[in-house]
C-alpha cells in the first residue's frame, strides 16, 4: 500500500496497523472456532470464555483498522485541499464514510466541485477496481452530477453547481 502515499512514514504506519488488524482478525477466527468446539463438547463455560475473547479481538481489529484508515487518509490527502479527496489505502466502507463527510463539508461550504481520486484498481485483487463503481453508485444515489475519469483516469469529478435536470453519472 505504501507506494501511493506522499508520506512514507504515515504509509508504513498505516500498513503496520493493517497488519495488526489482520492479526486480531486471525486470532478472533481461531477463538471463535475454539468456542464453537467447546460448545459442541458441552463445555459451556469454556465456550463462553473463548467467545468473550473472540469479541475482544474483534474490538481490537476494528480499532486497528480505524487507526490504519485514519493514517492512510491523512497520508493520501496531506497535500490536497477540501476540493480533492484521495481514497487510496482505504477499505470500501472506510472510503464511503470519508467521502460522505467530504461531500457534506463541500455542501456546507457551498463548494463548486470535488475531485475524488479512486485509482484504477492497481492495488485491488486481480486489478479489478472496487472503489470506482462504489463511488459512482454513491454519486448516483446522492443525485450528484459527475464526470468519470476527469481530470485524469482514476478520478471522478463532482460538479455541485450542475442543475437538477443535468445530474448524471455514467457507470463504466
Order of alpha helices (4+ residues) and beta strands (2+ residues): alpha-alpha-beta-alpha-beta-alpha-beta-beta
